[in-house]
Amino acid sequence: MTYQGVLTKMQTEIGDPIQYYLVFEDSFLNMNQLLSKEIEINFVGYQCLNCNKKKKIFRQGFCYDCFYSSPAVGDWIMRPELSTAHLGIADRDLVYEEKVQLQPHVVYLASSSEIKVGVTRKTQVPTRWIDQGATQAIAIVEVPNRYLAGITEVALKEHYADKTNWRKMLQNTAETFDLLEEKAKVERLIPSEVQEYFYAQKEDVYQLHYPVLNYPGKVASLNLDKTPSFQGKLVGIKGQYLIFENGTVFNIRGSEGYIVTINI
């Protein structure tokens, strides 16, 4: 059976294990059902997720022109402390930025490759943690806008990583951490203007389980520009990665905007 479409990040559904879905315009695949099966991925072309033109993808599923013009990929996305909508100041499009920035955000600690600090919109809990391949996560504060979340993350980055080591995450070699103990250390580290939002009583630690049959000893990343056709047995899914029996891993989110065919 053959499926064709533009890659976007896999949709997920919390469960034990987490369920993954690859969604195309006219069809979708429950990726969990493909575990232990041979699948073939073939690169067909590009389609920008913003303008829908068949233009080479530059970054994050966008062509070059859209990456430098769309408000959906402004600098404040990766650096929330640069958010200015709360001041009524536009970066690229104030209407869009108010919609995204002026809503509840959560700052969290997560364990994936090591303890990391991160920011996400409240509506993206626990999706954000799943996308990062976290096995545990705990919310620290819930603030009313992205700026306050951003300055909290900046303060905590002096003590915790803010990026996931994707190789360690996929090899499942991270240590086990006591996130409740780590959270207790954090209250004195967050900015004074965020202190009132600290989750003093909330102690819910999310435990996340992924559909992985075997973790690889070594990993090699599949790049469709360099290897336009690949075939292998799927043995796991974690974060936004497909894990194959031979140690090849394919980052779906890193290939957004690529048109592919998938043969099963």
Salt bridges, closest charged atoms under 4 A:
ASP16 OD1 - HIS209 ND1 3.65
ASP65 OD2 - LYS55 NZ 3.06
GLU81 OE2 - ARG79 NE 3.10
ASP131 OD2 - LYS9 NZ 2.67
ASP131 OD2 - ARG253 NH1 3.67
GLU142 OE2 - LYS122 NZ 3.29
ASP162 OD2 - LYS157 NZ 3.63
ASP162 OD2 - LYS163 NZ 3.69
GLU182 OE2 - LYS185 NZ 3.29
ASP204 OD2 - LYS202 NZ 3.38
ASP225 OD1 - LYS56 NZ 3.95
